[in-house]
Amino acid sequence: MSNLTVSFVQTELHWHDATANRAAMEQHLAQLTTPTDLVVLPEMFTTGFSMEAAAQAETMDGPTVAWLRERAAALNAVVTGSVIIQENGAYHNRLLWVRPDGSLRSYDKRHLFTLAGEQHVYTPGRTRLVEEWRGWRICPLVCYDLRFPVWSRNQATEPYDLLLYVANWPAVRRTAWMTLLRARAIENVACALGVNRIGRDALAHDYAGDSALIDARGNYLLEAHDQAGVFTHTLRRDELEEFRTKFTALNDGDAFELTAP
Protein backbone atom coordinates (compact mmCIF):
# COMPACT_ATOMS: atom_id res chain seq x y z
CA MET A 1 0.00 0.00 0.00
CA SER A 2 1.39 3.38 -0.98
CA ASN A 3 0.82 6.71 0.69
CA LEU A 4 0.10 9.82 -1.37
CA THR A 5 1.66 13.21 -0.65
CA VAL A 6 -0.66 15.98 -1.78
CA SER A 7 0.24 19.67 -2.12
CA PHE A 8 -2.03 22.56 -3.05
CA VAL A 9 -1.64 26.27 -3.67
CA GLN A 10 -4.06 28.75 -2.11
CA THR A 11 -3.42 32.29 -3.29
CA GLU A 12 -4.84 35.47 -4.77
CA LEU A 13 -5.12 35.57 -8.56
CA HIS A 14 -4.11 38.37 -10.91
CA TRP A 15 -7.14 39.33 -13.00
CA HIS A 16 -6.72 38.34 -16.65
CA ASP A 17 -2.93 38.06 -16.37
CA ALA A 18 -1.81 34.54 -17.15
CA THR A 19 1.88 35.42 -17.14
CA ALA A 20 1.69 36.93 -13.65
CA ASN A 21 -0.36 34.02 -12.34
CA ARG A 22 2.02 31.39 -13.67
CA ALA A 23 4.92 33.29 -12.09
CA ALA A 24 3.07 33.52 -8.76
CA MET A 25 2.28 29.80 -8.81
CA GLU A 26 5.91 29.04 -9.54
CA GLN A 27 6.99 31.14 -6.55
CA HIS A 28 4.66 29.23 -4.28
CA LEU A 29 5.80 25.88 -5.64
CA ALA A 30 9.42 26.88 -5.04
CA GLN A 31 8.59 26.71 -1.33
CA LEU A 32 8.10 22.94 -1.51
CA THR A 33 10.86 21.42 0.60
CA THR A 34 9.99 17.72 0.27
CA PRO A 35 8.91 15.55 -2.68
CA THR A 36 5.21 15.49 -3.47
CA ASP A 37 3.02 13.28 -5.65
CA LEU A 38 0.20 15.65 -6.58
CA VAL A 39 0.02 19.45 -6.90
CA VAL A 40 -3.41 21.09 -7.11
CA LEU A 41 -4.03 24.67 -8.27
CA PRO A 42 -7.33 26.60 -8.14
CA GLU A 43 -10.03 26.89 -10.80
CA MET A 44 -9.11 29.22 -13.71
CA PHE A 45 -5.77 29.79 -12.03
CA THR A 46 -4.41 31.88 -14.93
CA THR A 47 -7.26 34.42 -15.10
CA GLY A 48 -9.63 34.35 -12.16
CA PHE A 49 -13.23 33.25 -12.72
CA SER A 50 -13.97 35.07 -15.96
CA MET A 51 -16.71 35.05 -18.57
CA GLU A 52 -14.43 36.81 -21.07
CA ALA A 53 -13.40 33.56 -22.70
CA ALA A 54 -12.86 34.97 -26.18
CA ALA A 55 -10.15 37.30 -24.90
CA GLN A 56 -8.61 35.01 -22.29
CA ALA A 57 -8.74 31.48 -23.71
CA GLU A 58 -5.65 29.48 -24.57
CA THR A 59 -5.34 26.38 -26.70
CA MET A 60 -4.05 22.96 -25.77
CA ASP A 61 -0.79 24.02 -27.45
CA GLY A 62 -0.63 27.24 -25.46
CA PRO A 63 1.81 28.51 -22.83
CA THR A 64 -0.08 27.26 -19.78
CA VAL A 65 -0.18 23.66 -20.96
CA ALA A 66 3.55 23.90 -21.69
CA TRP A 67 4.14 25.40 -18.23
CA LEU A 68 2.16 22.62 -16.55
CA ARG A 69 4.26 20.03 -18.35
CA GLU A 70 7.44 21.77 -17.20
CA ARG A 71 6.28 21.92 -13.58
CA ALA A 72 5.12 18.31 -13.57
CA ALA A 73 8.47 17.13 -14.91
CA ALA A 74 10.47 19.29 -12.51
CA LEU A 75 8.47 18.15 -9.47
CA ASN A 76 8.04 14.54 -10.62
CA ALA A 77 4.39 14.95 -9.71
CA VAL A 78 1.00 15.34 -11.34
CA VAL A 79 0.06 19.03 -11.56
CA THR A 80 -3.59 19.93 -12.04
CA GLY A 81 -5.88 22.96 -12.11
CA SER A 82 -8.44 24.46 -14.48
CA VAL A 83 -7.84 26.88 -17.35
CA ILE A 84 -9.98 28.58 -20.02
CA ILE A 85 -9.42 26.52 -23.18
CA GLN A 86 -10.64 27.07 -26.73
CA GLU A 87 -11.03 23.94 -28.82
CA ASN A 88 -13.02 23.18 -31.97
CA GLY A 89 -14.80 26.51 -31.85
CA ALA A 90 -15.97 26.13 -28.24
CA TYR A 91 -14.74 27.35 -24.86
CA HIS A 92 -14.25 25.07 -21.87
CA ASN A 93 -13.54 25.51 -18.18
CA ARG A 94 -11.06 22.65 -18.42
CA LEU A 95 -9.19 20.87 -15.67
CA LEU A 96 -5.83 19.68 -16.97
CA TRP A 97 -4.26 16.60 -15.41
CA VAL A 98 -0.57 16.59 -16.35
CA ARG A 99 1.86 13.79 -15.49
CA PRO A 100 5.65 14.09 -15.15
CA ASP A 101 6.17 12.34 -18.49
CA GLY A 102 4.17 15.08 -20.21
CA SER A 103 1.07 12.98 -20.85
CA LEU A 104 -2.16 14.84 -20.25
CA ARG A 105 -5.81 14.13 -19.64
CA SER A 106 -8.59 16.62 -19.05
CA TYR A 107 -12.01 17.11 -17.53
CA ASP A 108 -14.42 19.82 -18.68
CA LYS A 109 -16.53 21.27 -15.86
CA ARG A 110 -19.93 19.59 -16.03
CA HIS A 111 -22.07 21.91 -13.91
CA LEU A 112 -21.76 25.46 -15.19
CA PHE A 113 -22.60 28.24 -12.76
CA THR A 114 -25.80 29.71 -14.20
CA LEU A 115 -25.90 32.56 -11.66
CA ALA A 116 -22.84 34.00 -13.42
CA GLY A 117 -24.00 33.07 -16.93
CA GLU A 118 -21.25 30.47 -17.30
CA GLN A 119 -23.56 28.30 -19.41
CA HIS A 120 -23.76 31.03 -22.06
CA VAL A 121 -19.98 31.09 -22.53
CA TYR A 122 -18.65 27.60 -21.87
CA THR A 123 -19.53 24.14 -23.15
CA PRO A 124 -20.19 21.64 -20.34
CA GLY A 125 -18.36 18.36 -20.01
CA ARG A 126 -20.09 15.03 -20.53
CA THR A 127 -17.88 12.52 -18.73
CA ARG A 128 -16.06 12.26 -15.42
CA LEU A 129 -12.37 11.62 -15.12
CA VAL A 130 -10.94 9.07 -12.69
CA GLU A 131 -7.16 8.78 -12.83
CA GLU A 132 -4.94 6.21 -11.13
CA TRP A 133 -1.76 7.73 -9.76
CA ARG A 134 0.83 6.08 -7.54
CA GLY A 135 -1.62 3.56 -6.17
CA TRP A 136 -4.53 5.96 -5.65
CA ARG A 137 -7.61 6.48 -7.80
CA ILE A 138 -8.46 10.18 -7.99
CA CYS A 139 -11.57 11.95 -9.30
CA PRO A 140 -10.97 15.66 -10.05
CA LEU A 141 -13.97 17.97 -10.42
CA VAL A 142 -14.52 21.73 -10.64
CA CYS A 143 -16.16 24.17 -8.21
CA TYR A 144 -19.97 24.13 -8.75
CA ASP A 145 -19.79 20.34 -9.28
CA LEU A 146 -19.52 20.19 -5.48
CA ARG A 147 -23.23 20.93 -5.17
CA PHE A 148 -24.27 17.86 -7.19
CA PRO A 149 -23.70 14.66 -5.21
CA VAL A 150 -24.87 12.29 -7.95
CA TRP A 151 -22.08 13.46 -10.28
CA SER A 152 -19.57 13.04 -7.44
CA ARG A 153 -20.82 9.63 -6.34
CA ASN A 154 -18.25 6.92 -5.63
CA GLN A 155 -19.45 3.90 -7.59
CA ALA A 156 -18.27 0.30 -7.82
CA THR A 157 -17.98 0.66 -11.60
CA GLU A 158 -15.63 3.64 -11.29
CA PRO A 159 -14.29 3.76 -7.73
CA TYR A 160 -11.94 6.39 -6.35
CA ASP A 161 -9.97 7.05 -3.16
CA LEU A 162 -9.57 10.82 -3.39
CA LEU A 163 -12.17 13.30 -4.61
CA LEU A 164 -10.88 16.77 -5.38
CA TYR A 165 -12.43 20.08 -6.35
CA VAL A 166 -10.63 23.12 -7.76
CA ALA A 167 -12.62 26.30 -7.18
CA ASN A 168 -13.18 30.02 -7.19
CA TRP A 169 -15.84 29.82 -4.45
CA PRO A 170 -16.97 33.23 -3.11
CA ALA A 171 -16.75 34.01 0.59
CA VAL A 172 -20.47 34.83 0.77
CA ARG A 173 -21.15 31.08 0.33
CA ARG A 174 -18.25 29.75 2.41
CA THR A 175 -20.56 27.82 4.78
CA ALA A 176 -21.86 25.80 1.84
CA TRP A 177 -18.29 25.17 0.63
CA MET A 178 -17.10 23.82 3.96
CA THR A 179 -20.26 21.81 4.65
CA LEU A 180 -20.54 20.18 1.24
CA LEU A 181 -16.85 19.32 1.07
CA ARG A 182 -17.13 17.35 4.31
CA ALA A 183 -20.37 15.78 3.11
CA ARG A 184 -18.79 14.56 -0.13
CA ALA A 185 -15.98 12.88 1.85
CA ILE A 186 -18.36 11.22 4.32
CA GLU A 187 -20.96 9.97 1.86
CA ASN A 188 -18.35 8.60 -0.57
CA VAL A 189 -16.08 7.06 2.10
CA ALA A 190 -13.15 8.78 0.43
CA CYS A 191 -10.68 11.53 1.15
CA ALA A 192 -11.72 14.91 -0.25
CA LEU A 193 -9.64 17.96 -1.16
CA GLY A 194 -11.05 21.37 -2.01
CA VAL A 195 -8.68 24.03 -3.35
CA ASN A 196 -10.04 27.58 -3.43
CA ARG A 197 -8.51 31.02 -3.95
CA ILE A 198 -8.33 34.06 -1.66
CA GLY A 199 -8.54 37.82 -2.21
CA ARG A 200 -10.88 40.00 -4.27
CA ASP A 201 -11.34 39.82 -8.03
CA ALA A 202 -12.00 42.65 -10.49
CA LEU A 203 -15.75 42.08 -10.14
CA ALA A 204 -15.56 42.82 -6.38
CA HIS A 205 -16.14 39.21 -5.37
CA ASP A 206 -14.30 38.20 -2.20
CA TYR A 207 -12.83 34.74 -1.67
CA ALA A 208 -12.15 33.36 1.80
CA GLY A 209 -10.01 30.40 0.77
CA ASP A 210 -10.93 27.64 3.22
CA SER A 211 -9.03 25.10 1.15
CA ALA A 212 -8.99 21.83 3.07
CA LEU A 213 -8.09 18.16 2.97
CA ILE A 214 -10.57 15.86 4.71
CA ASP A 215 -10.44 12.15 5.49
CA ALA A 216 -13.15 9.59 4.78
CA ARG A 217 -14.61 10.06 8.25
CA GLY A 218 -15.09 13.76 7.63
CA ASN A 219 -12.18 14.88 9.82
CA TYR A 220 -9.96 17.77 8.74
CA LEU A 221 -6.40 16.70 7.97
CA LEU A 222 -5.23 20.09 6.73
CA GLU A 223 -6.84 23.55 6.61
CA ALA A 224 -5.46 26.62 4.87
CA HIS A 225 -8.07 29.03 6.30
CA ASP A 226 -7.40 32.43 4.63
CA GLN A 227 -3.64 32.07 4.26
CA ALA A 228 -1.67 32.22 1.03
CA GLY A 229 0.92 29.55 0.36
CA VAL A 230 1.58 25.96 -0.60
CA PHE A 231 0.25 23.32 1.80
CA THR A 232 1.25 19.66 1.97
CA HIS A 233 -0.03 16.54 3.69
CA THR A 234 0.60 12.82 3.19
CA LEU A 235 -2.47 10.61 2.95
CA ARG A 236 -2.02 7.18 4.50
CA ARG A 237 -3.39 4.32 2.48
CA ASP A 238 -3.59 1.95 5.45
CA GLU A 239 -5.85 4.37 7.35
CA LEU A 240 -8.27 4.65 4.44
CA GLU A 241 -8.36 0.88 3.86
CA GLU A 242 -8.81 0.14 7.56
CA PHE A 243 -11.79 2.46 7.79
CA ARG A 244 -13.37 1.10 4.60
CA THR A 245 -12.97 -2.47 5.89
CA LYS A 246 -14.81 -1.62 9.09
CA PHE A 247 -17.37 0.75 7.61
CA THR A 248 -18.77 -0.80 4.43
CA ALA A 249 -21.48 1.74 3.56
CA LEU A 250 -20.45 1.88 -0.09
CA ASN A 251 -21.59 -1.74 -0.45
CA ASP A 252 -25.15 -0.66 0.36
CA GLY A 253 -25.40 2.13 -2.20
CA ASP A 254 -27.87 2.26 -5.08
CA ALA A 255 -26.78 1.02 -8.49
CA PHE A 256 -27.24 3.59 -11.26
CA GLU A 257 -25.54 4.99 -14.33
CA LEU A 258 -24.41 8.56 -14.82
CA THR A 259 -25.52 10.05 -18.13
CA ALA A 260 -25.02 13.55 -19.49
CA PRO A 261 -27.18 14.92 -22.34
C-alpha positions as CSV (number, residue, x, y, z in Angstrom):
1,M,0.0,0.0,0.0
2,S,1.4,3.4,-1.0
3,N,0.8,6.7,0.7
4,L,0.1,9.8,-1.4
5,T,1.7,13.2,-0.6
6,V,-0.7,16.0,-1.8
7,S,0.2,19.7,-2.1
8,F,-2.0,22.6,-3.0
9,V,-1.6,26.3,-3.7
10,Q,-4.1,28.7,-2.1
11,T,-3.4,32.3,-3.3
12,E,-4.8,35.5,-4.8
13,L,-5.1,35.6,-8.6
14,H,-4.1,38.4,-10.9
15,W,-7.1,39.3,-13.0
16,H,-6.7,38.3,-16.6
17,D,-2.9,38.1,-16.4
18,A,-1.8,34.5,-17.1
19,T,1.9,35.4,-17.1
20,A,1.7,36.9,-13.7
21,N,-0.4,34.0,-12.3
22,R,2.0,31.4,-13.7
23,A,4.9,33.3,-12.1
24,A,3.1,33.5,-8.8
25,M,2.3,29.8,-8.8
26,E,5.9,29.0,-9.5
27,Q,7.0,31.1,-6.6
28,H,4.7,29.2,-4.3
29,L,5.8,25.9,-5.6
30,A,9.4,26.9,-5.0
31,Q,8.6,26.7,-1.3
32,L,8.1,22.9,-1.5
33,T,10.9,21.4,0.6
34,T,10.0,17.7,0.3
35,P,8.9,15.6,-2.7
36,T,5.2,15.5,-3.5
37,D,3.0,13.3,-5.6
38,L,0.2,15.7,-6.6
39,V,0.0,19.4,-6.9
40,V,-3.4,21.1,-7.1
41,L,-4.0,24.7,-8.3
42,P,-7.3,26.6,-8.1
43,E,-10.0,26.9,-10.8
44,M,-9.1,29.2,-13.7
45,F,-5.8,29.8,-12.0
46,T,-4.4,31.9,-14.9
47,T,-7.3,34.4,-15.1
48,G,-9.6,34.4,-12.2
49,F,-13.2,33.2,-12.7
50,S,-14.0,35.1,-16.0
51,M,-16.7,35.0,-18.6
52,E,-14.4,36.8,-21.1
53,A,-13.4,33.6,-22.7
54,A,-12.9,35.0,-26.2
55,A,-10.2,37.3,-24.9
56,Q,-8.6,35.0,-22.3
57,A,-8.7,31.5,-23.7
58,E,-5.6,29.5,-24.6
59,T,-5.3,26.4,-26.7
60,M,-4.0,23.0,-25.8
61,D,-0.8,24.0,-27.5
62,G,-0.6,27.2,-25.5
63,P,1.8,28.5,-22.8
64,T,-0.1,27.3,-19.8
65,V,-0.2,23.7,-21.0
66,A,3.5,23.9,-21.7
67,W,4.1,25.4,-18.2
68,L,2.2,22.6,-16.6
69,R,4.3,20.0,-18.3
70,E,7.4,21.8,-17.2
71,R,6.3,21.9,-13.6
72,A,5.1,18.3,-13.6
73,A,8.5,17.1,-14.9
74,A,10.5,19.3,-12.5
75,L,8.5,18.1,-9.5
76,N,8.0,14.5,-10.6
77,A,4.4,15.0,-9.7
78,V,1.0,15.3,-11.3
79,V,0.1,19.0,-11.6
80,T,-3.6,19.9,-12.0
81,G,-5.9,23.0,-12.1
82,S,-8.4,24.5,-14.5
83,V,-7.8,26.9,-17.4
84,I,-10.0,28.6,-20.0
85,I,-9.4,26.5,-23.2
86,Q,-10.6,27.1,-26.7
87,E,-11.0,23.9,-28.8
88,N,-13.0,23.2,-32.0
89,G,-14.8,26.5,-31.9
90,A,-16.0,26.1,-28.2
91,Y,-14.7,27.3,-24.9
92,H,-14.3,25.1,-21.9
93,N,-13.5,25.5,-18.2
94,R,-11.1,22.6,-18.4
95,L,-9.2,20.9,-15.7
96,L,-5.8,19.7,-17.0
97,W,-4.3,16.6,-15.4
98,V,-0.6,16.6,-16.4
99,R,1.9,13.8,-15.5
100,P,5.7,14.1,-15.1
101,D,6.2,12.3,-18.5
102,G,4.2,15.1,-20.2
103,S,1.1,13.0,-20.8
104,L,-2.2,14.8,-20.2
105,R,-5.8,14.1,-19.6
106,S,-8.6,16.6,-19.1
107,Y,-12.0,17.1,-17.5
108,D,-14.4,19.8,-18.7
109,K,-16.5,21.3,-15.9
110,R,-19.9,19.6,-16.0
111,H,-22.1,21.9,-13.9
112,L,-21.8,25.5,-15.2
113,F,-22.6,28.2,-12.8
114,T,-25.8,29.7,-14.2
115,L,-25.9,32.6,-11.7
116,A,-22.8,34.0,-13.4
117,G,-24.0,33.1,-16.9
118,E,-21.2,30.5,-17.3
119,Q,-23.6,28.3,-19.4
120,H,-23.8,31.0,-22.1
121,V,-20.0,31.1,-22.5
122,Y,-18.7,27.6,-21.9
123,T,-19.5,24.1,-23.1
124,P,-20.2,21.6,-20.3
125,G,-18.4,18.4,-20.0
126,R,-20.1,15.0,-20.5
127,T,-17.9,12.5,-18.7
128,R,-16.1,12.3,-15.4
129,L,-12.4,11.6,-15.1
130,V,-10.9,9.1,-12.7
131,E,-7.2,8.8,-12.8
132,E,-4.9,6.2,-11.1
133,W,-1.8,7.7,-9.8
134,R,0.8,6.1,-7.5
135,G,-1.6,3.6,-6.2
136,W,-4.5,6.0,-5.7
137,R,-7.6,6.5,-7.8
138,I,-8.5,10.2,-8.0
139,C,-11.6,11.9,-9.3
140,P,-11.0,15.7,-10.0
141,L,-14.0,18.0,-10.4
142,V,-14.5,21.7,-10.6
143,C,-16.2,24.2,-8.2
144,Y,-20.0,24.1,-8.8
145,D,-19.8,20.3,-9.3
146,L,-19.5,20.2,-5.5
147,R,-23.2,20.9,-5.2
148,F,-24.3,17.9,-7.2
149,P,-23.7,14.7,-5.2
150,V,-24.9,12.3,-8.0
151,W,-22.1,13.5,-10.3
152,S,-19.6,13.0,-7.4
153,R,-20.8,9.6,-6.3
154,N,-18.2,6.9,-5.6
155,Q,-19.5,3.9,-7.6
156,A,-18.3,0.3,-7.8
157,T,-18.0,0.7,-11.6
158,E,-15.6,3.6,-11.3
159,P,-14.3,3.8,-7.7
160,Y,-11.9,6.4,-6.4
161,D,-10.0,7.0,-3.2
162,L,-9.6,10.8,-3.4
163,L,-12.2,13.3,-4.6
164,L,-10.9,16.8,-5.4
165,Y,-12.4,20.1,-6.4
166,V,-10.6,23.1,-7.8
167,A,-12.6,26.3,-7.2
168,N,-13.2,30.0,-7.2
169,W,-15.8,29.8,-4.4
170,P,-17.0,33.2,-3.1
171,A,-16.8,34.0,0.6
172,V,-20.5,34.8,0.8
173,R,-21.2,31.1,0.3
174,R,-18.3,29.7,2.4
175,T,-20.6,27.8,4.8
176,A,-21.9,25.8,1.8
177,W,-18.3,25.2,0.6
178,M,-17.1,23.8,4.0
179,T,-20.3,21.8,4.7
180,L,-20.5,20.2,1.2
181,L,-16.9,19.3,1.1
182,R,-17.1,17.4,4.3
183,A,-20.4,15.8,3.1
184,R,-18.8,14.6,-0.1
185,A,-16.0,12.9,1.8
186,I,-18.4,11.2,4.3
187,E,-21.0,10.0,1.9
188,N,-18.3,8.6,-0.6
189,V,-16.1,7.1,2.1
190,A,-13.2,8.8,0.4
191,C,-10.7,11.5,1.2
192,A,-11.7,14.9,-0.3
193,L,-9.6,18.0,-1.2
194,G,-11.1,21.4,-2.0
195,V,-8.7,24.0,-3.4
196,N,-10.0,27.6,-3.4
197,R,-8.5,31.0,-4.0
198,I,-8.3,34.1,-1.7
199,G,-8.5,37.8,-2.2
200,R,-10.9,40.0,-4.3
201,D,-11.3,39.8,-8.0
202,A,-12.0,42.6,-10.5
203,L,-15.8,42.1,-10.1
204,A,-15.6,42.8,-6.4
205,H,-16.1,39.2,-5.4
206,D,-14.3,38.2,-2.2
207,Y,-12.8,34.7,-1.7
208,A,-12.1,33.4,1.8
209,G,-10.0,30.4,0.8
210,D,-10.9,27.6,3.2
211,S,-9.0,25.1,1.1
212,A,-9.0,21.8,3.1
213,L,-8.1,18.2,3.0
214,I,-10.6,15.9,4.7
215,D,-10.4,12.2,5.5
216,A,-13.2,9.6,4.8
217,R,-14.6,10.1,8.3
218,G,-15.1,13.8,7.6
219,N,-12.2,14.9,9.8
220,Y,-10.0,17.8,8.7
221,L,-6.4,16.7,8.0
222,L,-5.2,20.1,6.7
223,E,-6.8,23.5,6.6
224,A,-5.5,26.6,4.9
225,H,-8.1,29.0,6.3
226,D,-7.4,32.4,4.6
227,Q,-3.6,32.1,4.3
228,A,-1.7,32.2,1.0
229,G,0.9,29.5,0.4
230,V,1.6,26.0,-0.6
231,F,0.2,23.3,1.8
232,T,1.3,19.7,2.0
233,H,0.0,16.5,3.7
234,T,0.6,12.8,3.2
235,L,-2.5,10.6,2.9
236,R,-2.0,7.2,4.5
237,R,-3.4,4.3,2.5
238,D,-3.6,2.0,5.5
239,E,-5.9,4.4,7.4
240,L,-8.3,4.6,4.4
241,E,-8.4,0.9,3.9
242,E,-8.8,0.1,7.6
243,F,-11.8,2.5,7.8
244,R,-13.4,1.1,4.6
245,T,-13.0,-2.5,5.9
246,K,-14.8,-1.6,9.1
247,F,-17.4,0.7,7.6
248,T,-18.8,-0.8,4.4
249,A,-21.5,1.7,3.6
250,L,-20.4,1.9,-0.1
251,N,-21.6,-1.7,-0.4
252,D,-25.2,-0.7,0.4
253,G,-25.4,2.1,-2.2
254,D,-27.9,2.3,-5.1
255,A,-26.8,1.0,-8.5
256,F,-27.2,3.6,-11.3
257,E,-25.5,5.0,-14.3
258,L,-24.4,8.6,-14.8
259,T,-25.5,10.1,-18.1
260,A,-25.0,13.6,-19.5
261,P,-27.2,14.9,-22.3
